Amino acid sequence: MAFIKKPFKRLAEGSSAAEADTYIDLGELSFENEGGALGAPAEHLVKVAEIYRYEDINDLATQVYNGNLLLLDYSSIASDELALKRITAELKSAVRDAGGDVAVVGKNLILATPTGIRIDRAKIKGNF
């Protein structure tokens, strides 16, 4: 749960220092017209998920079928080679059926995309 401190809040007359040190729970924030530019609803969402067991893959693959991008953290099962092979095979099959793409994009991270979105596997490196 993320919290952010309000550093520029001024104390009103009669307010105590405890009231000035309030925090906002970013998980509970919502805004009107939340979406893309000019309030347009987003066509695709990036869903971030963690997988703990093989049985969870069906619920996660459904996100790709629904047109969302899936960023999957598999660090909890990274040491279980058999489960990892089964999960990646199932995810590859689901993404192939949806017409999308799948690739490992970082340590213990897999990105799965729906139809019409491809993953460029070439890394962009900055100038030194």
N, C-alpha and C positions, 0 to 999 in steps of 0.2 A: 504494500500500500504506500503510495507516494504522497508526501506532504510538502507543501511549499510555505515558507514563512513570508508574511507580509512585512517587508522591511521598511516601508515608507508610511505606515499607518501612524497618524498623529494621535496623540492622546487628547481626548476631549476633556473639558473641565469636569472634574469629579471622577474621571476614569482612573483605574488602577493600572499598574504596570503589567499585571497578569492578563488584562484584557488586550493589551497591545501585542502580546506574544501569542496571537491566535494562528492557527494553521488551517489550510484548506485541503480537504481530501479530494485529490484530483480524480479519483475513481468515481466519485459521486457527482462530478460536474457534468452538466449538459447545457447546451446552448441552443437557442432558437435557430431554425434553419441550418442545423448542423449538416454539413455535407461538403460538396465541392465548391468551386468558385461561384459566386453570386447565388448561393443557396441551392444550386442544382444538385439533385441526389446523385450519389456516386454509382457508377455502373458496376464497378468491381471493388471489392474490399480486400485488404490484406489482413488475413487472419493469422494470428500467432498462437501456436499450440505446442504443448509438450506431450510426449507419448511415453507411457510407463509400461505398456504391455501390448502384445499383438492384437488383442481383441478390440483395442481402441481405434484401429486403422479404418474400420468401416465408417465410423462417425466423422473422421477427419477427411476421408476421401469424398464424402458427400459435399464438403465445402467446395472442392474443385468442380464437382458436377454442377453445383449451383452457380458457378462463374466467379468464385473468389480465388484469390491467390493464397496459398498456404505456406507459411514459414514454420517449419516443424523442427523443434528442438528434441533431439533423441539422446541427450547426454545421460539420462537416467538408465538407458539400456545399452549404452555404447560398449560396455564390457561383455554383453551377452551376444556373441557373434551369430548364433543361430537365429535368435529373435530378430536381430537387426537385418539379416538376409531375408527373412520372411516378410518383414515389414516393408523393406525397400522394394521387394519383388511385387508385393500387393499394391503398393503406391504407384510403382511404374505402370502396372497393368491398368489401374484406375485412370491415371493421367493419360495413358495412350488411348483408352476408350473415350475419354472426354475430348481428345484432340489437342491436348496441351503439351507441356514440357516439364521435366523434372531434373534437378541438378543439385549437387552438394555445393553450397555457397560459403561455408565457413566451417570452423571446427564444431562438429556435432549439429549442424544446421542443414536442412534440406528445404529447397524452394520448389513448390509444385504450382503450376499455372494452368488455367483453363484454356479452352480453345482460343486461338487468335493471339496468344501471348507466348513469345519464345524467350528463352534465357540465353544471353550472350555469355559464353564461357571465357572470353578473353578479358583479363583483368586490366583495368585502367590504372596506370601508375603515374604518379606525379613526377615533375622534373626536380632534379637535385641540383 
